Amino acid sequence: MASPTIWCDNMSAAALAKNPIYHARIKHVELDILYVRDKVLSGQLQVHHVPTRDQIADVFTKSFIASRF
């Protein structure tokens, strides 16, 4: 069975989720990204980048002009 995929329009967040090395510069990052990173590294989850203009989840959280759709 294929692992679930999270489509993220934040390239930095997607890179952090895939990077197995902990850097002191990200010590302020919430625990949820560390949880996601563990799942990505174990193969239980995939994180991929999607451009903001193609992120369909934004329709539920942001207001856009009608011509965009």
Gaussian input, Z-matrix of N, CA and C with variables (Angstrom, degrees):
# hf/3-21g

backbone

0 1
 N
 C     1     B1
 C     2     B2     1     A1
 N     3     B3     2     A2     1     D1
 C     4     B4     3     A3     2     D2
 C     5     B5     4     A4     3     D3
 N     6     B6     5     A5     4     D4
 C     7     B7     6     A6     5     D5
 C     8     B8     7     A7     6     D6
 N     9     B9     8     A8     7     D7
 C    10    B10     9     A9     8     D8
 C    11    B11    10    A10     9     D9
 N    12    B12    11    A11    10    D10
 C    13    B13    12    A12    11    D11
 C    14    B14    13    A13    12    D12
 N    15    B15    14    A14    13    D13
 C    16    B16    15    A15    14    D14
 C    17    B17    16    A16    15    D15
 N    18    B18    17    A17    16    D16
 C    19    B19    18    A18    17    D17
 C    20    B20    19    A19    18    D18
 N    21    B21    20    A20    19    D19
 C    22    B22    21    A21    20    D20
 C    23    B23    22    A22    21    D21
 N    24    B24    23    A23    22    D22
 C    25    B25    24    A24    23    D23
 C    26    B26    25    A25    24    D24
 N    27    B27    26    A26    25    D25
 C    28    B28    27    A27    26    D26
 C    29    B29    28    A28    27    D27
 N    30    B30    29    A29    28    D28
 C    31    B31    30    A30    29    D29
 C    32    B32    31    A31    30    D30
 N    33    B33    32    A32    31    D31
 C    34    B34    33    A33    32    D32
 C    35    B35    34    A34    33    D33
 N    36    B36    35    A35    34    D34
 C    37    B37    36    A36    35    D35
 C    38    B38    37    A37    36    D36
 N    39    B39    38    A38    37    D37
 C    40    B40    39    A39    38    D38
 C    41    B41    40    A40    39    D39
 N    42    B42    41    A41    40    D40
 C    43    B43    42    A42    41    D41
 C    44    B44    43    A43    42    D42
 N    45    B45    44    A44    43    D43
 C    46    B46    45    A45    44    D44
 C    47    B47    46    A46    45    D45
 N    48    B48    47    A47    46    D46
 C    49    B49    48    A48    47    D47
 C    50    B50    49    A49    48    D48
 N    51    B51    50    A50    49    D49
 C    52    B52    51    A51    50    D50
 C    53    B53    52    A52    51    D51
 N    54    B54    53    A53    52    D52
 C    55    B55    54    A54    53    D53
 C    56    B56    55    A55    54    D54
 N    57    B57    56    A56    55    D55
 C    58    B58    57    A57    56    D56
 C    59    B59    58    A58    57    D57
 N    60    B60    59    A59    58    D58
 C    61    B61    60    A60    59    D59
 C    62    B62    61    A61    60    D60
 N    63    B63    62    A62    61    D61
 C    64    B64    63    A63    62    D62
 C    65    B65    64    A64    63    D63
 N    66    B66    65    A65    64    D64
 C    67    B67    66    A66    65    D65
 C    68    B68    67    A67    66    D66
 N    69    B69    68    A68    67    D67
 C    70    B70    69    A69    68    D68
 C    71    B71    70    A70    69    D69
 N    72    B72    71    A71    70    D70
 C    73    B73    72    A72    71    D71
 C    74    B74    73    A73    72    D72
 N    75    B75    74    A74    73    D73
 C    76    B76    75    A75    74    D74
 C    77    B77    76    A76    75    D75
 N    78    B78    77    A77    76    D76
 C    79    B79    78    A78    77    D77
 C    80    B80    79    A79    78    D78
 N    81    B81    80    A80    79    D79
 C    82    B82    81    A81    80    D80
 C    83    B83    82    A82    81    D81
 N    84    B84    83    A83    82    D82
 C    85    B85    84    A84    83    D83
 C    86    B86    85    A85    84    D84
 N    87    B87    86    A86    85    D85
 C    88    B88    87    A87    86    D86
 C    89    B89    88    A88    87    D87
 N    90    B90    89    A89    88    D88
 C    91    B91    90    A90    89    D89
 C    92    B92    91    A91    90    D90
 N    93    B93    92    A92    91    D91
 C    94    B94    93    A93    92    D92
 C    95    B95    94    A94    93    D93
 N    96    B96    95    A95    94    D94
 C    97    B97    96    A96    95    D95
 C    98    B98    97    A97    96    D96
 N    99    B99    98    A98    97    D97
 C   100   B100    99    A99    98    D98
 C   101   B101   100   A100    99    D99
 N   102   B102   101   A101   100   D100
 C   103   B103   102   A102   101   D101
 C   104   B104   103   A103   102   D102
 N   105   B105   104   A104   103   D103
 C   106   B106   105   A105   104   D104
 C   107   B107   106   A106   105   D105
 N   108   B108   107   A107   106   D106
 C   109   B109   108   A108   107   D107
 C   110   B110   109   A109   108   D108
 N   111   B111   110   A110   109   D109
 C   112   B112   111   A111   110   D110
 C   113   B113   112   A112   111   D111
 N   114   B114   113   A113   112   D112
 C   115   B115   114   A114   113   D113
 C   116   B116   115   A115   114   D114
 N   117   B117   116   A116   115   D115
 C   118   B118   117   A117   116   D116
 C   119   B119   118   A118   117   D117
 N   120   B120   119   A119   118   D118
 C   121   B121   120   A120   119   D119
 C   122   B122   121   A121   120   D120
 N   123   B123   122   A122   121   D121
 C   124   B124   123   A123   122   D122
 C   125   B125   124   A124   123   D123
 N   126   B126   125   A125   124   D124
 C   127   B127   126   A126   125   D125
 C   128   B128   127   A127   126   D126
 N   129   B129   128   A128   127   D127
 C   130   B130   129   A129   128   D128
 C   131   B131   130   A130   129   D129
 N   132   B132   131   A131   130   D130
 C   133   B133   132   A132   131   D131
 C   134   B134   133   A133   132   D132
 N   135   B135   134   A134   133   D133
 C   136   B136   135   A135   134   D134
 C   137   B137   136   A136   135   D135
 N   138   B138   137   A137   136   D136
 C   139   B139   138   A138   137   D137
 C   140   B140   139   A139   138   D138
 N   141   B141   140   A140   139   D139
 C   142   B142   141   A141   140   D140
 C   143   B143   142   A142   141   D141
 N   144   B144   143   A143   142   D142
 C   145   B145   144   A144   143   D143
 C   146   B146   145   A145   144   D144
 N   147   B147   146   A146   145   D145
 C   148   B148   147   A147   146   D146
 C   149   B149   148   A148   147   D147
 N   150   B150   149   A149   148   D148
 C   151   B151   150   A150   149   D149
 C   152   B152   151   A151   150   D150
 N   153   B153   152   A152   151   D151
 C   154   B154   153   A153   152   D152
 C   155   B155   154   A154   153   D153
 N   156   B156   155   A155   154   D154
 C   157   B157   156   A156   155   D155
 C   158   B158   157   A157   156   D156
 N   159   B159   158   A158   157   D157
 C   160   B160   159   A159   158   D158
 C   161   B161   160   A160   159   D159
 N   162   B162   161   A161   160   D160
 C   163   B163   162   A162   161   D161
 C   164   B164   163   A163   162   D162
 N   165   B165   164   A164   163   D163
 C   166   B166   165   A165   164   D164
 C   167   B167   166   A166   165   D165
 N   168   B168   167   A167   166   D166
 C   169   B169   168   A168   167   D167
 C   170   B170   169   A169   168   D168
 N   171   B171   170   A170   169   D169
 C   172   B172   171   A171   170   D170
 C   173   B173   172   A172   171   D171
 N   174   B174   173   A173   172   D172
 C   175   B175   174   A174   173   D173
 C   176   B176   175   A175   174   D174
 N   177   B177   176   A176   175   D175
 C   178   B178   177   A177   176   D176
 C   179   B179   178   A178   177   D177
 N   180   B180   179   A179   178   D178
 C   181   B181   180   A180   179   D179
 C   182   B182   181   A181   180   D180
 N   183   B183   182   A182   181   D181
 C   184   B184   183   A183   182   D182
 C   185   B185   184   A184   183   D183
 N   186   B186   185   A185   184   D184
 C   187   B187   186   A186   185   D185
 C   188   B188   187   A187   186   D186
 N   189   B189   188   A188   187   D187
 C   190   B190   189   A189   188   D188
 C   191   B191   190   A190   189   D189
 N   192   B192   191   A191   190   D190
 C   193   B193   192   A192   191   D191
 C   194   B194   193   A193   192   D192
 N   195   B195   194   A194   193   D193
 C   196   B196   195   A195   194   D194
 C   197   B197   196   A196   195   D195
 N   198   B198   197   A197   196   D196
 C   199   B199   198   A198   197   D197
 C   200   B200   199   A199   198   D198
 N   201   B201   200   A200   199   D199
 C   202   B202   201   A201   200   D200
 C   203   B203   202   A202   201   D201
 N   204   B204   203   A203   202   D202
 C   205   B205   204   A204   203   D203
 C   206   B206   205   A205   204   D204

   B1=1.4461
   B2=1.5306
   B3=1.3089
   B4=1.4579
   B5=1.5231
   B6=1.3225
   B7=1.4584
   B8=1.5257
   B9=1.3444
   B10=1.4657
   B11=1.5298
   B12=1.3290
   B13=1.4575
   B14=1.5145
   B15=1.3268
   B16=1.4630
   B17=1.5169
   B18=1.3328
   B19=1.4607
   B20=1.5217
   B21=1.3122
   B22=1.4590
   B23=1.5250
   B24=1.3380
   B25=1.4594
   B26=1.5320
   B27=1.3129
   B28=1.4533
   B29=1.5295
   B30=1.3314
   B31=1.4664
   B32=1.5280
   B33=1.3351
   B34=1.4621
   B35=1.5186
   B36=1.3205
   B37=1.4647
   B38=1.5251
   B39=1.3239
   B40=1.4641
   B41=1.5287
   B42=1.3301
   B43=1.4652
   B44=1.5261
   B45=1.3376
   B46=1.4652
   B47=1.5203
   B48=1.3187
   B49=1.4642
   B50=1.5261
   B51=1.3217
   B52=1.4675
   B53=1.5299
   B54=1.3299
   B55=1.4557
   B56=1.5290
   B57=1.3356
   B58=1.4651
   B59=1.5274
   B60=1.3220
   B61=1.4610
   B62=1.5238
   B63=1.3216
   B64=1.4651
   B65=1.5194
   B66=1.3130
   B67=1.4554
   B68=1.5204
   B69=1.3189
   B70=1.4604
   B71=1.5250
   B72=1.3268
   B73=1.4651
   B74=1.5191
   B75=1.3260
   B76=1.4616
   B77=1.5264
   B78=1.3394
   B79=1.4567
   B80=1.5262
   B81=1.3274
   B82=1.4639
   B83=1.5326
   B84=1.3123
   B85=1.4655
   B86=1.5252
   B87=1.3085
   B88=1.4587
   B89=1.5239
   B90=1.3059
   B91=1.4611
   B92=1.5182
   B93=1.3428
   B94=1.4625
   B95=1.5266
   B96=1.3368
   B97=1.4642
   B98=1.5272
   B99=1.3297
   B100=1.4652
   B101=1.5238
   B102=1.3203
   B103=1.4658
   B104=1.5293
   B105=1.3309
   B106=1.4660
   B107=1.5238
   B108=1.3249
   B109=1.4655
   B110=1.5287
   B111=1.3232
   B112=1.4707
   B113=1.5238
   B114=1.3356
   B115=1.4640
   B116=1.5275
   B117=1.3321
   B118=1.4693
   B119=1.5282
   B120=1.3232
   B121=1.4635
   B122=1.5223
   B123=1.3377
   B124=1.4653
   B125=1.5291
   B126=1.3480
   B127=1.4591
   B128=1.5186
   B129=1.3318
   B130=1.4584
   B131=1.5223
   B132=1.3378
   B133=1.4570
   B134=1.5225
   B135=1.3327
   B136=1.4621
   B137=1.5218
   B138=1.3234
   B139=1.4607
   B140=1.5202
   B141=1.3232
   B142=1.4636
   B143=1.5194
   B144=1.3255
   B145=1.4609
   B146=1.5241
   B147=1.3205
   B148=1.4596
   B149=1.5325
   B150=1.3286
   B151=1.4624
   B152=1.5332
   B153=1.3199
   B154=1.4641
   B155=1.5185
   B156=1.3137
   B157=1.4680
   B158=1.5319
   B159=1.3366
   B160=1.4615
   B161=1.5251
   B162=1.3301
   B163=1.4676
   B164=1.5304
   B165=1.3215
   B166=1.4667
   B167=1.5204
   B168=1.3255
   B169=1.4678
   B170=1.5249
   B171=1.3344
   B172=1.4564
   B173=1.5208
   B174=1.2995
   B175=1.4618
   B176=1.5315
   B177=1.3176
   B178=1.4571
   B179=1.5227
   B180=1.3238
   B181=1.4594
   B182=1.5209
   B183=1.3216
   B184=1.4603
   B185=1.5196
   B186=1.3157
   B187=1.4610
   B188=1.5301
   B189=1.3196
   B190=1.4581
   B191=1.5195
   B192=1.3159
   B193=1.4546
   B194=1.5270
   B195=1.3087
   B196=1.4618
   B197=1.5259
   B198=1.3307
   B199=1.4628
   B200=1.5299
   B201=1.2992
   B202=1.4719
   B203=1.5183
   B204=1.3207
   B205=1.4529
   B206=1.5011
   A1=108.65
   A2=116.26
   A3=121.53
   A4=110.74
   A5=115.44
   A6=119.33
   A7=109.50
   A8=117.52
   A9=121.08
   A10=110.68
   A11=115.68
   A12=121.77
   A13=110.05
   A14=116.25
   A15=122.73
   A16=106.31
   A17=116.51
   A18=121.92
   A19=107.26
   A20=117.62
   A21=123.46
   A22=109.60
   A23=116.91
   A24=119.21
   A25=111.99
   A26=117.64
   A27=122.69
   A28=107.78
   A29=115.99
   A30=120.22
   A31=112.03
   A32=117.30
   A33=120.29
   A34=111.11
   A35=117.15
   A36=120.76
   A37=110.76
   A38=116.76
   A39=120.09
   A40=110.48
   A41=117.45
   A42=121.07
   A43=111.00
   A44=117.30
   A45=120.40
   A46=111.38
   A47=116.47
   A48=120.37
   A49=111.73
   A50=117.06
   A51=120.94
   A52=113.50
   A53=118.16
   A54=122.37
   A55=110.62
   A56=118.41
   A57=120.59
   A58=114.02
   A59=117.82
   A60=121.22
   A61=109.77
   A62=115.75
   A63=121.31
   A64=108.45
   A65=117.01
   A66=122.17
   A67=108.89
   A68=117.22
   A69=121.74
   A70=111.20
   A71=117.00
   A72=120.00
   A73=112.50
   A74=118.20
   A75=119.77
   A76=112.09
   A77=116.79
   A78=119.63
   A79=111.92
   A80=117.58
   A81=121.19
   A82=112.37
   A83=117.17
   A84=121.31
   A85=109.49
   A86=115.90
   A87=121.71
   A88=111.75
   A89=115.54
   A90=121.41
   A91=112.73
   A92=117.53
   A93=118.85
   A94=112.38
   A95=118.15
   A96=118.75
   A97=110.04
   A98=117.07
   A99=120.00
   A100=110.54
   A101=116.49
   A102=121.25
   A103=110.08
   A104=115.88
   A105=120.62
   A106=109.68
   A107=117.33
   A108=120.75
   A109=110.80
   A110=117.02
   A111=120.12
   A112=111.37
   A113=116.65
   A114=120.54
   A115=111.10
   A116=117.15
   A117=120.94
   A118=109.86
   A119=116.54
   A120=120.14
   A121=112.58
   A122=117.09
   A123=119.91
   A124=112.04
   A125=116.73
   A126=120.77
   A127=114.33
   A128=117.63
   A129=121.46
   A130=112.75
   A131=117.68
   A132=122.36
   A133=108.50
   A134=116.36
   A135=121.96
   A136=108.28
   A137=116.41
   A138=121.77
   A139=107.09
   A140=116.14
   A141=121.77
   A142=109.22
   A143=115.41
   A144=120.80
   A145=110.34
   A146=114.98
   A147=122.27
   A148=106.53
   A149=119.20
   A150=120.34
   A151=111.12
   A152=116.20
   A153=121.34
   A154=111.46
   A155=117.91
   A156=120.04
   A157=112.04
   A158=117.10
   A159=121.56
   A160=113.37
   A161=117.58
   A162=121.62
   A163=109.27
   A164=116.83
   A165=120.41
   A166=112.73
   A167=118.52
   A168=120.26
   A169=111.20
   A170=118.45
   A171=121.37
   A172=112.97
   A173=118.40
   A174=120.86
   A175=110.44
   A176=117.67
   A177=121.48
   A178=113.09
   A179=118.44
   A180=120.74
   A181=114.78
   A182=118.06
   A183=120.73
   A184=109.87
   A185=114.98
   A186=118.22
   A187=109.06
   A188=115.89
   A189=122.56
   A190=109.11
   A191=115.03
   A192=118.77
   A193=108.76
   A194=117.02
   A195=121.94
   A196=112.66
   A197=118.48
   A198=120.37
   A199=112.38
   A200=117.47
   A201=120.43
   A202=110.73
   A203=117.71
   A204=121.50
   A205=109.53
   D1=134.42
   D2=-178.70
   D3=-71.33
   D4=146.56
   D5=178.43
   D6=-77.39
   D7=150.03
   D8=179.46
   D9=-63.91
   D10=154.13
   D11=-179.78
   D12=-118.16
   D13=133.48
   D14=172.19
   D15=-104.49
   D16=125.65
   D17=177.26
   D18=-98.68
   D19=119.99
   D20=-172.10
   D21=-122.22
   D22=133.02
   D23=178.75
   D24=-94.34
   D25=10.33
   D26=176.85
   D27=-109.97
   D28=106.79
   D29=-175.81
   D30=-62.70
   D31=-35.39
   D32=179.75
   D33=-65.86
   D34=-42.95
   D35=178.85
   D36=-64.09
   D37=-40.85
   D38=178.65
   D39=-64.56
   D40=-40.22
   D41=179.12
   D42=-66.50
   D43=-41.44
   D44=178.08
   D45=-61.87
   D46=-37.85
   D47=-178.60
   D48=-66.64
   D49=-27.80
   D50=-177.19
   D51=-95.39
   D52=-15.23
   D53=-174.19
   D54=-84.54
   D55=116.47
   D56=-177.89
   D57=-77.59
   D58=-7.74
   D59=-176.36
   D60=-95.87
   D61=128.84
   D62=177.52
   D63=-84.90
   D64=130.65
   D65=177.09
   D66=-114.88
   D67=141.02
   D68=180.00
   D69=-60.64
   D70=-24.43
   D71=-178.82
   D72=-68.49
   D73=-16.86
   D74=-179.04
   D75=-106.96
   D76=20.04
   D77=-177.92
   D78=-64.88
   D79=-19.28
   D80=179.20
   D81=-82.32
   D82=-8.01
   D83=-177.50
   D84=-68.59
   D85=140.14
   D86=-179.11
   D87=-62.02
   D88=159.64
   D89=179.87
   D90=-64.07
   D91=-24.95
   D92=-177.55
   D93=-63.58
   D94=-34.41
   D95=178.37
   D96=-69.29
   D97=-32.31
   D98=177.10
   D99=-68.33
   D100=-36.19
   D101=176.16
   D102=-64.55
   D103=-46.20
   D104=179.09
   D105=-62.15
   D106=-42.79
   D107=179.45
   D108=-59.23
   D109=-44.03
   D110=178.38
   D111=-59.81
   D112=-41.10
   D113=-179.80
   D114=-68.51
   D115=-37.99
   D116=178.14
   D117=-65.32
   D118=-46.25
   D119=-177.83
   D120=-66.85
   D121=-27.38
   D122=178.54
   D123=-86.90
   D124=-4.13
   D125=178.27
   D126=83.67
   D127=8.78
   D128=-179.73
   D129=-85.29
   D130=-9.45
   D131=-175.33
   D132=-152.57
   D133=149.05
   D134=175.13
   D135=-122.12
   D136=142.44
   D137=175.99
   D138=-124.68
   D139=125.67
   D140=179.49
   D141=-129.56
   D142=151.96
   D143=177.67
   D144=-84.55
   D145=141.38
   D146=172.49
   D147=-132.96
   D148=133.75
   D149=179.06
   D150=-58.74
   D151=146.79
   D152=-178.16
   D153=-54.27
   D154=-39.14
   D155=-177.49
   D156=-65.37
   D157=-20.73
   D158=-179.47
   D159=-103.43
   D160=1.77
   D161=-177.23
   D162=-79.09
   D163=99.60
   D164=-174.90
   D165=-71.39
   D166=-19.56
   D167=178.88
   D168=-66.96
   D169=-23.44
   D170=-179.48
   D171=-62.80
   D172=-23.69
   D173=-179.11
   D174=-61.75
   D175=-24.65
   D176=-179.72
   D177=-88.70
   D178=-14.98
   D179=-173.95
   D180=-120.95
   D181=-15.06
   D182=-176.71
   D183=-131.30
   D184=150.98
   D185=176.60
   D186=-94.13
   D187=137.83
   D188=-179.79
   D189=-128.86
   D190=161.81
   D191=174.82
   D192=-75.01
   D193=152.03
   D194=-174.39
   D195=-60.84
   D196=-32.00
   D197=-176.99
   D198=-66.02
   D199=-18.62
   D200=179.05
   D201=-66.54
   D202=-29.36
   D203=-178.14
   D204=-109.37

